[in-house]
Amino acid sequence: MNTFDRDDAGAPTLYIAEFIDGPLGGQIDSRALVRGKHAARISMVAAVAGLESVFWYDEVDERDVNGQRRVRYFFDKGESDPIDTEVEPI
């Protein structure tokens, strides 16, 4: 069963996730609303020094920017894979 919200053309309704710190700090990602809501906690996979790592992010706040929902997320270091702070993610 598909739980994604859809617009009139059948495309998923999207919001923008903004990563404010951690290894993905400054990056954004388009994500689909599920049952009209954005995710309060999300995981992202990224390569660090050639190895895939899982990073967890928690919601800080949400806002509307020119009719588009944007949600800011902060890095949960304790729940994420360890990273070498001197290595930049790819």
ZIVENSUL-V227971 format. One record per helix or strand. SS is the DSSP state (a for helix, b for strand). FROM is the first residue (numbers start at 1). TO is the last residue. If there is no record, write none. Layout:
# ZIVENSUL-V227971
SS,FROM,TO
SS,FROM,TO
This chain:
# ZIVENSUL-V227971
b,4,4
b,6,6
b,12,12
b,14,19
a,22,24
b,28,32
b,34,34
b,37,37
b,41,48
b,51,65
b,68,75
b,89,89
